[in-house]
Structures are given as structure tokens and as C-alpha cells.
Amino acid sequence: MKGQQEIMTLIIITGILFAVVASVWLWANPIIEKNKEIFTLQRTEDFTKILASTIKLVAKNGGKSEISLHGLNPKGTILITETEIEIFTLTKDSFYEKSIAIPINDVDCTATNGTWGLEKSDIICVTSVRLGGEKEGTRTRYSIKFIEMDSGNSAYKIVLLPTSERSGLDKNSVIIENKGIKEGTSNGRNLISTLIAISIV
């Protein structure tokens, strides 16, 4: 009889412990998932800033540089044209305000030109959009643009040369290489463009 009581007590205690663990998991799991998404968004924002600053550094000093894609959402996408880089990632929600372009380097998202030596040549913005219902999630777009920088009778600009326009973020790294300069005209001024090749490998 005593042995049966001990077994019953053990079963009851085990059941209680299981219920407690299950309750804690149900409570903690959404918090864990939310923290993962916050990390994903923050990591992508940091990467976007690093990418922009590295492109400017290579444009200024020449040579080549490489940035790792590790830590980004492997299901994300990067699009590159001559004038813009766009990085997309999908999460259940976003801590950014929805459906509005937000500057993340203190430059107006609608700016088209700046003053050489006084203002930044890159515009970095983020836009989050809810995709239908909660199940579809939220798509966040990070963008980098390089604008013309005015300097008297001349203007300077970084022009991107993508080896491929679209790639997943499941690759290893981004390679940035200075390909020299090209001279032309823009609004009656001499335009000096620094050519930057972008490769995803």
C-alpha cells in the first residue's frame, strides 16, 4: 500500500512539473520568437549601414572589400541596380512604423543631391509593410541610394555595377570593388562618377 502511494505521489509530482514546464514554454515561446525577429531586423539594419559605409570607403580609397552575409535571414533577398540597393526580409511583425519610409542615417529619403564635403552622399531608408493578415507577416525593405554631390561646376556620384541584379541572402558574402571613374555631364556640369562593382558570392 505504501509503495502504491509513493508511485501515485511520483506520478502527481511529475504531472505537475510537466504542466509547469508546458505553461512556461507557452508563455515564453512568443517572447523568444519576438526577440529573434527583433535581432533579425536589427542585424539587417546594421548590415545595410556597414554596406553603405564600405562602398563609400572603397569609392574613396580604391581597391576591394568583402562583407559577410552570415547572420542575415537566409530567406531574404537583395536587389541591386546602378542607382539603388534593396534588401528585403520577412518577419511576423516589425518595430518600425508601417508603410512609411524612415531615414536611418539622418538623410531625407527623398533627397536627390547634396553638397560635397558638407552632407552625406548616401541615403539609407527602411520601410515595413504588412502583407495582408497576420499569417502573411510583414515585409521590411532596407534601401541604399547614392546621390549627386555638388561642388561648384562639378558633381560627384557613386554608380553601382551589379554582376547580378537579384540574389538571396543565403550566399556567403558581398564583394565591393572600385572600377575607376567615368566623366560626363549633368545639368551643364562636369559629372565624375566612381564605378563600384557589387558581387554576391
Residue frames as a rotation matrix with the C-alpha (Angstrom) as fourth column:
MET 1
0.566 0.824 0.000 0.00
0.824 -0.566 0.000 0.00
0.000 0.000 -1.000 0.00
LYS 2
0.476 -0.480 -0.737 2.79
0.139 -0.786 0.602 2.37
-0.869 -0.389 -0.308 0.93
GLY 3
-0.590 -0.737 0.330 4.59
0.404 0.084 0.911 1.57
-0.699 0.670 0.248 -2.32
GLN 4
-0.120 0.649 0.751 1.46
0.983 -0.029 0.183 2.38
0.141 0.760 -0.634 -4.31
GLN 5
0.787 0.395 -0.474 1.11
0.513 -0.846 0.146 5.73
-0.344 -0.358 -0.868 -2.53
GLU 6
-0.019 -0.892 -0.451 4.73
0.097 -0.450 0.888 6.60
-0.995 -0.027 0.095 -3.37
ILE 7
-0.654 -0.187 0.733 4.15
0.699 0.219 0.680 5.73
-0.287 0.958 -0.013 -7.02
MET 8
0.334 0.880 0.339 0.97
0.929 -0.367 0.038 7.84
0.158 0.302 -0.940 -7.11
THR 9
0.651 -0.177 -0.739 2.77
0.273 -0.853 0.445 10.75
-0.709 -0.492 -0.506 -5.43
LEU 10
-0.443 -0.896 0.024 5.59
0.260 -0.103 0.960 10.50
-0.858 0.432 0.279 -8.00
ILE 11
-0.399 0.388 0.831 3.09
0.916 0.124 0.381 10.47
0.045 0.913 -0.405 -10.87
ILE 12
0.679 0.718 -0.151 1.26
0.731 -0.680 0.053 13.51
-0.065 -0.147 -0.987 -9.48
ILE 13
0.338 -0.646 -0.684 4.51
0.114 -0.694 0.711 15.46
-0.934 -0.319 -0.161 -8.94
THR 14
-0.655 -0.593 0.468 5.70
0.489 0.139 0.861 14.54
-0.576 0.793 0.199 -12.43
GLY 15
-0.007 0.766 0.643 2.37
0.987 -0.099 0.128 15.69
0.161 0.635 -0.755 -13.87
ILE 16
0.787 0.276 -0.552 2.56
0.452 -0.867 0.210 18.99
-0.420 -0.415 -0.807 -12.01
LEU 17
-0.099 -0.924 -0.369 6.15
0.105 -0.379 0.919 19.59
-0.990 0.052 0.135 -13.15
PHE 18
-0.601 -0.066 0.796 5.19
0.766 0.238 0.598 18.80
-0.229 0.969 -0.093 -16.76
ALA 19
0.437 0.865 0.247 2.26
0.893 -0.451 0.000 21.21
0.111 0.221 -0.969 -16.55
VAL 20
0.613 -0.293 -0.734 4.51
0.205 -0.838 0.506 23.95
-0.763 -0.461 -0.453 -15.12
VAL 21
-0.497 -0.863 0.093 7.14
0.256 -0.044 0.966 23.44
-0.829 0.504 0.243 -17.83
ALA 22
-0.355 0.450 0.819 4.45
0.934 0.136 0.330 23.45
0.037 0.883 -0.469 -20.54
SER 23
0.708 0.665 -0.238 2.92
0.688 -0.725 0.022 26.64
-0.158 -0.180 -0.971 -19.15
VAL 24
0.243 -0.728 -0.641 6.32
0.056 -0.650 0.758 28.37
-0.968 -0.220 -0.117 -19.01
TRP 25
-0.671 -0.510 0.538 7.06
0.511 0.207 0.834 27.28
-0.537 0.835 0.122 -22.60
LEU 26
0.056 0.794 0.605 3.70
0.987 -0.136 0.087 28.56
0.152 0.593 -0.791 -23.87
TRP 27
0.830 0.224 -0.511 4.33
0.387 -0.891 0.238 31.87
-0.402 -0.396 -0.826 -22.13
ALA 28
0.155 -0.901 -0.404 8.00
-0.056 -0.417 0.907 32.21
-0.986 -0.118 -0.115 -23.11
ASN 29
-0.193 -0.295 0.936 7.91
0.804 0.498 0.323 30.94
-0.562 0.815 0.141 -26.70
PRO 30
0.682 0.459 0.569 6.23
0.712 -0.596 -0.373 34.06
0.168 0.659 -0.733 -28.20
ILE 31
0.864 -0.424 -0.273 8.76
-0.224 -0.808 0.545 36.25
-0.452 -0.409 -0.793 -26.38
ILE 32
-0.044 -0.910 0.413 11.65
0.188 0.398 0.898 34.15
-0.981 0.117 0.153 -27.73
GLU 33
0.046 0.138 0.989 10.26
0.975 0.209 -0.074 34.36
-0.217 0.968 -0.125 -31.27
LYS 34
0.933 0.338 0.124 9.74
0.355 -0.922 -0.158 38.12
0.060 0.191 -0.980 -30.98
ASN 35
0.548 -0.807 -0.219 13.33
-0.274 -0.420 0.865 38.60
-0.790 -0.414 -0.451 -29.76
LYS 36
-0.175 -0.578 0.797 14.57
0.622 0.562 0.545 36.55
-0.763 0.591 0.262 -32.73
GLU 37
0.407 0.425 0.809 12.68
0.906 -0.303 -0.296 38.82
0.119 0.853 -0.508 -35.10
ILE 38
0.968 -0.125 -0.218 13.99
-0.051 -0.947 0.317 41.96
-0.246 -0.296 -0.923 -33.40
PHE 39
0.114 -0.984 0.138 17.52
-0.008 0.138 0.990 40.57
-0.993 -0.114 0.008 -33.78
THR 40
-0.054 -0.086 0.995 16.88
0.911 0.404 0.085 39.80
-0.409 0.911 0.056 -37.47
LEU 41
0.776 0.430 0.461 15.68
0.587 -0.760 -0.279 43.34
0.230 0.487 -0.842 -38.18
GLN 42
0.836 -0.505 -0.213 18.46
-0.263 -0.710 0.653 44.99
-0.481 -0.491 -0.727 -36.16
ARG 43
-0.017 -0.866 0.500 21.11
0.302 0.472 0.828 42.78
-0.953 0.166 0.253 -37.78
THR 44
0.156 0.136 0.978 19.80
0.985 0.056 -0.165 43.67
-0.077 0.989 -0.125 -41.26
GLU 45
0.978 0.179 0.107 19.78
0.182 -0.983 -0.028 47.39
0.100 0.046 -0.994 -40.43
ASP 46
0.509 -0.857 -0.075 23.37
-0.241 -0.226 0.944 47.17
-0.826 -0.463 -0.322 -39.14
PHE 47
-0.099 -0.526 0.845 24.43
0.694 0.571 0.437 45.26
-0.713 0.630 0.309 -42.26
THR 48
0.589 0.407 0.698 22.82
0.795 -0.443 -0.413 47.91
0.141 0.799 -0.585 -44.51
LYS 49
0.955 -0.268 -0.127 24.74
-0.210 -0.913 0.349 50.68
-0.210 -0.306 -0.929 -42.74
ILE 50
0.172 -0.941 0.290 28.01
-0.047 0.286 0.957 48.74
-0.984 -0.178 0.005 -42.95
LEU 51
0.103 -0.066 0.992 27.45
0.904 0.422 -0.066 48.03
-0.415 0.904 0.104 -46.65
ALA 52
0.878 0.291 0.380 26.84
0.431 -0.825 -0.365 51.71
0.208 0.485 -0.850 -47.44
SER 53
0.777 -0.624 -0.084 29.90
-0.439 -0.633 0.637 52.90
-0.451 -0.458 -0.766 -45.48
THR 54
0.045 -0.777 0.628 32.10
0.267 0.615 0.742 50.20
-0.963 0.135 0.235 -47.07
ILE 55
0.418 0.165 0.893 31.00
0.905 0.001 -0.424 51.22
-0.071 0.986 -0.149 -50.58
LYS 56
0.987 -0.054 0.150 31.90
-0.041 -0.995 -0.086 54.85
0.154 0.079 -0.985 -49.80
LEU 57
0.500 -0.853 0.152 35.26
-0.339 -0.031 0.940 53.78
-0.797 -0.521 -0.304 -48.37
VAL 58
-0.008 -0.470 0.883 36.11
0.675 0.648 0.351 51.71
-0.737 0.599 0.312 -51.45
ALA 59
0.706 0.321 0.632 34.95
0.692 -0.503 -0.518 54.57
0.151 0.802 -0.577 -53.70
LYS 60
0.942 -0.335 0.019 37.29
-0.325 -0.897 0.299 56.96
-0.083 -0.288 -0.954 -51.87
ASN 61
0.263 -0.914 0.308 40.37
-0.662 0.062 0.747 54.76
-0.702 -0.400 -0.589 -51.40
GLY 62
0.050 -0.214 -0.976 40.11
-0.917 0.377 -0.130 52.27
0.395 0.901 -0.177 -54.26
GLY 63
-0.852 -0.504 0.141 40.74
-0.521 0.793 -0.315 48.54
0.047 -0.341 -0.939 -54.03
LYS 64
-0.171 0.745 -0.645 38.32
-0.201 0.615 0.763 45.83
0.965 0.260 0.044 -52.94
SER 65
-0.713 0.011 0.701 36.45
-0.701 0.033 -0.713 44.82
-0.031 -0.999 -0.016 -49.76
GLU 66
-0.493 0.533 -0.688 34.27
0.039 0.804 0.594 41.91
0.869 0.265 -0.417 -48.67
ILE 67
-0.507 0.438 0.742 31.35
-0.861 -0.306 -0.407 41.80
0.049 -0.845 0.532 -46.20
SER 68
-0.991 0.124 -0.054 29.89
0.130 0.985 -0.113 38.58
0.039 -0.119 -0.992 -44.78
LEU 69
-0.329 0.944 0.028 26.18
-0.569 -0.222 0.792 37.80
0.753 0.245 0.610 -45.20
HIS 70
-0.477 0.116 -0.871 26.17
0.516 0.840 -0.170 35.44
0.712 -0.530 -0.460 -42.22
GLY 71
-0.828 0.227 -0.513 23.61
0.439 -0.308 -0.844 36.32
-0.349 -0.924 0.156 -39.57
LEU 72
-0.668 0.638 -0.383 21.06
-0.726 -0.672 0.146 37.69
-0.164 0.376 0.912 -42.04
ASN 73
0.185 0.827 0.531 17.75
-0.432 0.554 -0.712 36.00
-0.883 -0.097 0.459 -42.77
PRO 74
-0.741 -0.593 0.315 18.70
-0.011 0.481 0.877 33.38
-0.671 0.646 -0.363 -45.42
LYS 75
-0.126 0.787 0.604 15.19
0.915 0.327 -0.236 33.66
-0.383 0.524 -0.761 -46.90
GLY 76
0.371 0.218 -0.903 15.74
0.083 -0.976 -0.202 37.37
-0.925 0.000 -0.380 -47.57
THR 77
0.486 -0.127 0.865 16.55
0.873 0.129 -0.471 38.95
-0.052 0.983 0.173 -50.93
ILE 78
-0.070 -0.516 -0.854 18.96
0.205 -0.845 0.494 41.62
-0.976 -0.141 0.165 -52.18
LEU 79
0.632 0.296 0.716 18.31
0.765 -0.087 -0.638 43.62
-0.127 0.951 -0.282 -55.37
ILE 80
-0.107 -0.762 -0.639 21.00
0.350 -0.630 0.693 45.81
-0.931 -0.150 0.334 -56.93
THR 81
0.734 0.222 0.642 20.74
0.679 -0.256 -0.688 48.34
0.012 0.941 -0.339 -59.77
GLU 82
-0.142 -0.828 0.543 23.04
0.713 -0.466 -0.524 51.19
0.687 0.313 0.656 -60.87
THR 83
-0.281 0.108 0.954 21.26
-0.260 -0.965 0.033 53.59
0.924 -0.238 0.299 -58.53
GLU 84
0.188 0.497 0.847 20.00
-0.951 -0.126 0.284 51.54
0.248 -0.859 0.449 -55.58
ILE 85
-0.797 -0.289 -0.530 20.48
-0.107 0.931 -0.348 48.52
0.594 -0.221 -0.774 -53.33
GLU 86
0.118 0.882 0.456 17.37
-0.893 -0.107 0.438 46.98
0.435 -0.459 0.775 -51.75
ILE 87
-0.891 -0.356 -0.281 17.41
-0.172 0.838 -0.518 44.33
0.420 -0.413 -0.808 -49.03
PHE 88
0.062 0.992 0.114 14.16
-0.748 -0.029 0.663 42.55
0.660 -0.126 0.740 -48.14
THR 89
-0.947 -0.246 -0.208 13.40
-0.063 0.773 -0.631 40.41
0.316 -0.584 -0.748 -45.10
LEU 90
-0.031 0.997 -0.077 10.15
-0.317 0.063 0.946 38.86
0.948 0.053 0.314 -43.88
THR 91
-0.980 -0.179 -0.087 9.06
0.034 0.284 -0.958 38.66
0.197 -0.942 -0.272 -40.22
LYS 92
-0.292 0.922 -0.253 5.76
0.944 0.321 0.079 38.26
0.154 -0.216 -0.964 -38.39
ASP 93
0.848 0.508 -0.150 5.89
0.528 -0.836 0.150 41.89
-0.050 -0.207 -0.977 -37.31
SER 94
-0.087 -0.878 0.471 8.26
0.730 -0.378 -0.569 44.87
0.677 0.294 0.674 -37.27
PHE 95
0.030 0.045 -0.999 9.22
0.891 -0.454 0.006 47.51
-0.453 -0.890 -0.054 -34.71
TYR 96
-0.952 -0.305 -0.007 9.35
0.259 -0.821 0.509 50.14
-0.161 0.483 0.861 -37.50
GLU 97
-0.215 0.892 -0.397 6.32
-0.333 -0.449 -0.829 52.30
-0.918 -0.046 0.394 -38.22
LYS 98
-0.174 0.217 0.961 4.37
0.660 0.750 -0.050 50.72
-0.731 0.625 -0.273 -41.08
SER 99
0.345 0.435 0.832 4.04
0.936 -0.087 -0.342 51.97
-0.076 0.896 -0.437 -44.68
ILE 100
0.992 -0.115 -0.058 6.36
-0.119 -0.990 -0.071 54.96
-0.049 0.077 -0.996 -44.36
ALA 101
0.436 -0.900 0.012 9.97
0.499 0.230 -0.835 55.45
0.749 0.370 0.550 -45.49
ILE 102
0.985 -0.124 -0.124 12.12
0.064 -0.403 0.913 56.10
-0.163 -0.907 -0.389 -42.41
PRO 103
0.479 -0.878 0.025 15.67
-0.360 -0.222 -0.906 57.51
0.801 0.425 -0.422 -42.77
ILE 104
0.944 -0.180 -0.277 18.19
0.330 0.533 0.779 55.63
0.008 -0.827 0.563 -40.66
ASN 105
-0.091 -0.992 -0.090 21.23
0.995 -0.095 0.036 57.79
-0.044 -0.086 0.995 -41.39
ASP 106
0.016 0.191 -0.981 19.67
0.494 -0.855 -0.159 61.24
-0.869 -0.483 -0.108 -40.91
VAL 107
-0.924 -0.212 -0.319 19.28
-0.164 -0.533 0.830 61.98
-0.346 0.819 0.458 -44.65
ASP 108
-0.049 0.977 -0.208 15.85
-0.688 -0.184 -0.702 62.69
-0.724 0.109 0.681 -46.13
CYS 109
-0.200 0.020 0.980 14.65
0.331 0.942 0.048 59.65
-0.922 0.334 -0.195 -48.11
THR 110
0.719 0.556 0.416 13.52
0.581 -0.152 -0.800 61.94
-0.381 0.817 -0.433 -50.98
ALA 111
0.359 -0.655 -0.665 16.83
-0.337 -0.755 0.562 63.84
-0.870 0.022 -0.492 -51.36
THR 112
0.936 -0.023 0.351 18.31
0.328 0.418 -0.847 63.86
-0.127 0.908 0.399 -54.89
ASN 113
0.274 -0.902 0.333 21.53
0.412 -0.203 -0.888 65.79
0.869 0.380 0.316 -54.34
GLY 114
0.799 -0.093 -0.594 23.79
0.565 -0.220 0.795 67.19
-0.204 -0.971 -0.123 -51.63
THR 115
0.827 -0.554 0.093 26.77
-0.503 -0.805 -0.315 69.46
0.249 0.214 -0.944 -51.08
TRP 116
0.492 -0.726 -0.480 30.22
0.330 0.667 -0.668 67.91
0.805 0.170 0.568 -51.43
GLY 117
-0.542 -0.839 -0.046 32.14
0.284 -0.132 -0.950 67.86
0.791 -0.528 0.310 -48.15
LEU 118
-0.730 0.319 0.605 29.17
-0.644 -0.617 -0.451 69.03
0.229 -0.719 0.656 -46.06
GLU 119
0.245 0.913 0.326 26.47
-0.930 0.316 -0.186 66.38
-0.273 -0.258 0.927 -46.49
LYS 120
-0.293 -0.285 0.913 26.27
-0.189 0.953 0.237 62.59
-0.937 -0.103 -0.333 -46.81
SER 121
-0.604 -0.004 -0.797 26.25
-0.796 -0.064 0.603 61.06
-0.053 0.998 0.036 -50.27
ASP 122
-0.855 0.295 -0.427 24.22
0.170 0.936 0.307 58.01
0.490 0.190 -0.850 -49.22
ILE 123
-0.226 0.863 0.453 20.53
-0.938 -0.318 0.138 57.75
0.263 -0.394 0.881 -48.33
ILE 124
-0.902 -0.039 -0.429 19.65
0.060 0.975 -0.215 54.76
0.427 -0.220 -0.877 -46.13
CYS 125
-0.371 0.861 0.348 15.95
-0.917 -0.399 0.009 54.16
0.147 -0.316 0.937 -45.51
VAL 126
-0.989 0.144 0.016 13.68
0.137 0.966 -0.219 51.41
-0.047 -0.214 -0.976 -44.20
THR 127
-0.366 0.929 -0.061 10.03
-0.903 -0.339 0.263 50.69
0.224 0.151 0.963 -44.98
SER 128
-0.950 0.145 0.277 7.86
0.026 0.920 -0.392 47.99
-0.312 -0.365 -0.877 -43.35
VAL 129
-0.413 0.843 -0.344 4.61
-0.860 -0.237 0.452 46.85
0.300 0.483 0.823 -44.96
ARG 130
-0.366 0.413 0.834 2.03
-0.455 0.702 -0.548 44.46
-0.811 -0.580 -0.069 -43.54
LEU 131
-0.855 0.036 -0.517 1.27
-0.465 0.386 0.797 41.70
0.228 0.922 -0.313 -46.05
GLY 132
-0.141 0.901 -0.410 -2.44
-0.154 0.390 0.908 41.03
0.978 0.192 0.084 -45.66
GLY 133
0.840 0.535 0.087 -3.30
-0.209 0.171 0.963 39.22
0.500 -0.827 0.256 -42.42
GLU 134
0.544 -0.616 0.570 -1.08
-0.779 -0.118 0.616 38.26
-0.313 -0.779 -0.544 -39.53
LYS 135
0.663 -0.261 0.701 -0.20
0.222 0.964 0.149 34.90
-0.715 0.056 0.697 -41.13
GLU 136
0.813 -0.343 0.471 1.38
0.467 -0.101 -0.879 36.62
0.349 0.934 0.078 -44.15
GLY 137
0.158 -0.788 -0.596 3.65
0.929 -0.087 0.361 38.68
-0.336 -0.610 0.718 -41.87
THR 138
0.841 0.012 -0.541 5.50
-0.034 -0.997 -0.074 41.93
-0.540 0.081 -0.838 -42.52
ARG 139
0.454 -0.711 0.537 7.98
0.872 0.230 -0.433 42.66
0.184 0.665 0.724 -45.30
THR 140
0.688 -0.325 -0.649 10.74
0.117 -0.833 0.541 45.13
-0.716 -0.448 -0.535 -44.39
ARG 141
0.663 -0.427 0.615 12.74
0.681 0.001 -0.732 46.84
0.312 0.904 0.291 -47.13
TYR 142
0.386 -0.661 -0.643 16.12
0.281 -0.580 0.765 48.47
-0.878 -0.476 -0.038 -46.47
SER 143
0.779 -0.069 0.624 17.44
0.615 -0.113 -0.780 50.68
0.124 0.991 -0.045 -49.26
ILE 144
0.005 -0.828 -0.561 20.69
0.443 -0.502 0.743 52.45
-0.896 -0.252 0.364 -50.10
LYS 145
0.776 0.158 0.611 20.91
0.623 -0.340 -0.704 55.22
0.096 0.927 -0.362 -52.70
PHE 146
-0.266 -0.871 -0.414 23.87
0.760 -0.453 0.466 57.38
-0.593 -0.191 0.782 -53.67
ILE 147
0.772 0.636 0.002 23.07
0.543 -0.658 -0.521 60.93
-0.330 0.403 -0.853 -54.76
GLU 148
0.261 -0.655 0.709 24.98
0.656 -0.419 -0.628 63.56
0.708 0.629 0.320 -56.74
MET 149
0.368 -0.254 -0.894 27.21
0.785 -0.432 0.445 65.75
-0.499 -0.866 0.041 -54.60
ASP 150
0.827 0.055 0.559 27.52
0.417 -0.727 -0.546 69.32
0.376 0.685 -0.624 -55.87
SER 151
0.227 -0.803 -0.551 30.88
0.668 -0.284 0.688 71.09
-0.709 -0.524 0.472 -55.82
GLY 152
-0.310 -0.308 -0.899 30.86
-0.284 -0.873 0.397 74.31
-0.907 0.378 0.183 -57.83
ASN 153
0.044 0.271 -0.961 30.97
-0.986 -0.140 -0.085 73.49
-0.158 0.952 0.262 -61.55
SER 154
-0.626 -0.315 -0.713 31.42
-0.456 0.890 0.007 69.78
0.632 0.330 -0.701 -60.87
ALA 155
0.406 0.719 0.564 29.40
-0.913 0.297 0.280 66.99
0.034 -0.628 0.777 -59.28
TYR 156
-0.728 -0.671 -0.141 30.42
-0.639 0.739 -0.215 63.60
0.248 -0.067 -0.966 -57.91
LYS 157
0.393 0.893 0.221 28.43
-0.919 0.387 0.072 60.38
-0.022 -0.232 0.973 -57.70
ILE 158
-0.669 -0.475 0.572 28.86
-0.480 0.863 0.157 56.70
-0.568 -0.170 -0.805 -56.87
VAL 159
0.191 0.681 -0.707 27.49
-0.969 0.245 -0.027 54.43
0.155 0.691 0.706 -59.60
LEU 160
-0.006 -0.118 0.993 26.90
-0.544 0.834 0.096 50.74
-0.839 -0.539 -0.070 -58.85
LEU 161
-0.175 -0.102 -0.979 27.80
-0.925 0.357 0.128 47.96
0.337 0.928 -0.157 -61.28
PRO 162
0.221 0.310 0.925 25.97
-0.719 0.692 -0.060 44.81
-0.658 -0.652 0.376 -60.15
THR 163
-0.834 -0.497 -0.241 27.17
-0.538 0.635 0.554 41.48
-0.122 0.591 -0.797 -61.55
SER 164
-0.634 0.757 -0.156 23.65
0.583 0.601 0.547 40.17
0.508 0.256 -0.823 -60.92
GLU 165
-0.471 0.487 0.736 20.57
-0.368 -0.866 0.338 42.23
0.802 -0.112 0.587 -60.09
ARG 166
0.480 0.746 0.462 18.91
-0.792 0.142 0.594 39.75
0.378 -0.651 0.658 -57.71
SER 167
-0.435 -0.611 -0.662 20.24
-0.155 0.775 -0.613 37.28
0.887 -0.164 -0.432 -55.15
GLY 168
0.707 0.602 -0.371 19.17
0.223 0.307 0.925 35.51
0.671 -0.737 0.082 -51.98
LEU 169
0.394 -0.547 0.739 20.80
-0.836 -0.547 0.041 36.28
0.382 -0.634 -0.673 -48.65
ASP 170
0.924 -0.047 0.380 21.74
-0.143 0.878 0.457 32.61
-0.355 -0.477 0.804 -48.29
LYS 171
0.648 -0.761 0.038 25.06
0.224 0.143 -0.964 33.31
0.728 0.633 0.263 -50.04
ASN 172
0.216 -0.677 -0.704 28.39
0.961 0.275 0.030 33.89
0.173 -0.683 0.710 -48.24
SER 173
-0.182 -0.427 -0.886 29.36
0.603 -0.760 0.242 37.50
-0.776 -0.491 0.396 -48.83
VAL 174
0.929 0.351 0.118 29.22
0.328 -0.634 -0.701 40.75
-0.171 0.690 -0.704 -50.81
ILE 175
-0.122 -0.990 0.072 32.34
0.885 -0.076 0.458 41.79
-0.448 0.119 0.886 -52.71
ILE 176
0.888 0.353 -0.296 32.78
0.248 -0.908 -0.339 45.52
-0.388 0.228 -0.893 -53.40
GLU 177
-0.059 -0.952 0.301 35.42
0.857 0.106 0.504 46.66
-0.512 0.288 0.810 -55.92
ASN 178
0.301 0.041 -0.953 36.44
-0.179 -0.979 -0.099 50.06
-0.937 0.200 -0.287 -57.26
LYS 179
0.268 -0.119 0.956 36.43
0.842 0.512 -0.172 50.02
-0.469 0.851 0.237 -61.10
GLY 180
-0.717 -0.655 0.240 37.71
0.693 -0.631 0.349 53.53
-0.077 0.417 0.906 -61.65
ILE 181
-0.277 0.588 -0.760 35.93
0.113 -0.765 -0.634 56.73
-0.954 -0.262 0.145 -62.72
LYS 182
-0.302 0.269 0.915 33.86
0.953 0.054 0.299 57.90
0.031 0.962 -0.272 -65.66
GLU 183
-0.734 0.000 -0.679 33.43
0.152 -0.974 -0.165 61.54
-0.662 -0.224 0.715 -66.63
GLY 184
-0.349 0.686 0.638 30.30
0.898 0.050 0.438 63.01
0.269 0.726 -0.633 -68.16
THR 185
-0.895 0.121 0.429 27.92
-0.160 -0.986 -0.055 65.92
0.416 -0.118 0.902 -67.75
SER 186
-0.291 0.849 -0.441 24.85
0.937 0.346 0.048 66.54
0.194 -0.399 -0.896 -65.59
ASN 187
0.686 0.660 -0.305 22.79
0.695 -0.719 0.008 69.73
-0.214 -0.218 -0.952 -65.73
GLY 188
0.855 -0.361 0.373 25.59
-0.008 -0.728 -0.686 71.51
0.519 0.583 -0.625 -67.57
ARG 189
0.514 -0.696 0.501 28.24
-0.829 -0.252 0.500 70.49
-0.222 -0.673 -0.706 -65.02
ASN 190
-0.252 -0.681 -0.687 31.12
-0.655 0.643 -0.397 68.04
0.713 0.350 -0.608 -65.18
LEU 191
0.703 0.529 0.476 29.93
-0.711 0.503 0.492 64.79
0.021 -0.684 0.729 -63.53
ILE 192
-0.413 -0.868 -0.276 32.60
-0.756 0.496 -0.427 62.49
0.508 0.033 -0.861 -62.11
SER 193
0.693 0.715 0.090 31.18
-0.677 0.602 0.423 59.04
0.248 -0.354 0.902 -61.40
THR 194
-0.493 -0.787 0.372 33.05
-0.862 0.498 -0.089 56.47
-0.115 -0.365 -0.924 -59.32
LEU 195
0.224 0.575 -0.787 32.20
-0.709 0.650 0.273 52.98
0.668 0.497 0.553 -60.59
ILE 196
-0.464 -0.302 0.833 31.70
-0.847 0.426 -0.318 50.33
-0.258 -0.853 -0.454 -57.90
ALA 197
-0.296 0.301 -0.906 31.20
-0.461 0.786 0.412 46.67
0.837 0.540 -0.093 -58.83
ILE 198
-0.181 0.340 0.923 28.99
-0.944 0.203 -0.260 44.66
-0.275 -0.918 0.285 -56.46
SER 199
-0.321 0.034 -0.947 29.11
-0.476 0.858 0.192 40.85
0.819 0.512 -0.259 -56.46
ILE 200
0.351 0.455 0.819 27.20
-0.921 0.326 0.214 38.35
-0.169 -0.829 0.533 -54.29
VAL 201
-0.201 -0.534 -0.821 29.15
-0.623 0.717 -0.314 35.11
0.756 0.448 -0.477 -53.84
